[in-house]
Amino acid sequence: MKPDPAARIDELRDLIRHHEEQYYIHNAPEISDEQFDALLHELERLEAEYPDLVTPDSPTQRVAGRPTEGFETVEHLVPMLSLDNAYSDEELRAFDERVRKGAALGEARVAYVAEMKIDGLSIALTYDAGRLVRGATRGDGVHGEDVTANVRTIRAVPLKLRARPERVAGRLEIRGEVYLPRAAFDRINKEMEAAGQPLFQNPRNTAAGTMRNLDPALVAKRGLSAFVYQLVLRQAQDERPDGSARVHRQAQDERPPASARGELVEPRAIATHADLLRALRDWGLPVEPHWRRCDGIDEVIAFCAEWADRRRTLDFDTDGVVIKVDDLALRERLGATAKFPRWATAFKFPAQQAHTRLLRIDVNVGRTGAVTPFAVLEPVFVAGSTISMATLHNAEDIARKDIRAGDTVVLEKAGDVIPRVVAPVLTLRPADAVPWVMPAACPICGSALQRDEEEVVWRCENASCPARIRRSLEHFASRSAMNIEGLGESLVDQLVTKALVRDYADIYRLTAETLADLERMGQKSAANLVAQIERSKSNDLARLLYALGIRHVGEKAAATLARYFRTIDRVIDAPVDELQTAPDIGPVVADSVRAFATEPHNRELIERLRKAGVKMTTDLPEPAVEPAGPLAGQTVVLTGTLATMTREEATDALERLGAKVSGSVSKKTSFLVAGADAGSKLEKAKKLGIDVKTEDDLRALIMGR
């Protein structure tokens, strides 16, 4: 009897996935590379003979198609929050105390799961009926890039989950980290060296750059791997977006339910994070094997101390340990802030240090005119990369540390990422070393530098300073702002030098003919850039507000302003008090927006952008309806030190009662809660005739008396 080709194809796929798991996940190969290749070649031959039997989850389909033109932006159904950090045993104990207090557990021990913090890039994997359908980067936490084609090349990531269909029915979103194993990093650098090309500096940056490569075939050659650790969404068949609006509403709420902000898992089968990790492993997903369930914070601290020494034995880079409450129901009770889950933290290992010589101190002029000193160093290898420059923050910091050119200095990478000069080695200081002094004039345009009495930063106030214009244009085009791919530092420098671009609006006047005449630009590159510029016109108002470079307006504040005011006209016309009605918009941000809006040149710029066709509205969902409660519609300000609760606990309690907690006193303030050592806010409240309550009054409100 002739063998059934469909049965053999299914058998080969199961065999290949089994051996991929053994090799790429468990590091325990059962067959040789030649035997594995023979299985893969047999499957390729059969699928070529029976093309109607080819499926998207076949191992032969990991690398398919041509290089893409670019990555699509996708919205995460549940925002990808970051983690708060801890740097010492004391901070870990403080985290444990917050958890126990937040859950009203008293002195009871809390069980945690401690996992290695992978130094890679976050990824969200979506499986539909057990089959991989999407891989997306974290991006800004709300929007990421669709890198499915690249994720499919990672052999540690299964294209089909190994589980009973009912266990993985519907849609699952599983999150984890993509990383580059050290062995793969060393191999790549040997290949780069042999080809006479510059070497990559560290595995993390190489992994991040690889994931953004538009050619999946090249990505496959790099040898990326992955670990998963979180199931954030389990969406049943009847809850899919095309069948119901429930999931859409969950995704669009400004603050979705606590379960959606943390982990929404299958409650009948999984009650703890340890159970979840075992389930993910059983489904054929890669789970970092060194995690440990810890009974209480003392065991967590011991785990962190153990791995601070052992981490270099791993085949991947790690800069710390992630600590999570094990009980998933307890996580629901703890919830999350706007930025972090309250049930998790990241312990960062002590920074690695090295000694090197400080050659000189130079300054950099930023887009706001801030002049920042930095150290030019003799290159030194520390924590996985060669460092030749490091920030020195400001002139006061240099004077306080007494850092001088010619010094031998202690250099460290904070969090194993950002290089900084810790201190000089005074016993090695040259006799002729002299204290450093901030230059009196801008090194680029020669304008006198100014410093506000309340700031430590010196600034070049010349708005036409070429350095400011260059940095502003780079910021405007950056990925988190207008995301104009191809408009980088080198091209911006040419555009400013040749006076082709003097402000943001001039970008939208550029033509392919003009761009093609510039260095390293041809007709195709010019046409691609013009297409990118045209595409950026349809960006959301949130991106535009961030791109405009308004002082103190970061990505989060820009998104908040867009969400609450809906159009740019309402933003720039709003008075300071009205701006502060939006959550987390305090007086500093509000004053900066008003200062920007009252400058005639800025209003003219906005009109020119409008005429160029740049979008001035938002598609972000409307703000969630304010919670009902006895304090609904009231604005409360906290000041001073509270004796029986932290500021955060008081804020949470007031918000649960329906109040909005503001950082500043205004005529719209309903009442102020004054603790010990209350200062200027209390004085302002008294002048405005605003009701002042004590901590006892606050506790009575919370208890409903």
Beta strands, then each sheet from edge to edge (+ up, - down):
strand 1: 73-75
strand 2: 85-86
strand 3: 111-118
strand 4: 121-128
strand 5: 131-137
strand 6: 143-145
strand 7: 171-179
strand 8: 225-235
strand 9: 292-295
strand 10: 318-325
strand 11: 344-348
strand 12: 353-365
strand 13: 370-382
strand 14: 385-391
strand 15: 408-414
strand 16: 418-424
strand 17: 449-451
strand 18: 458-460
strand 19: 635-639
strand 20: 660-662
strand 21: 671-674
strand 22: 691-693
sheet 1: 1+ 6-
sheet 2: 2+ 11+ 10- 3+ 9-
sheet 3: 5+ 4- 7+ 8-
sheet 4: 14+ 13- 12+ 15- 16+
sheet 5: 14+ 13- 18+ 17-
sheet 6: 20+ 19+ 21+ 22+
end
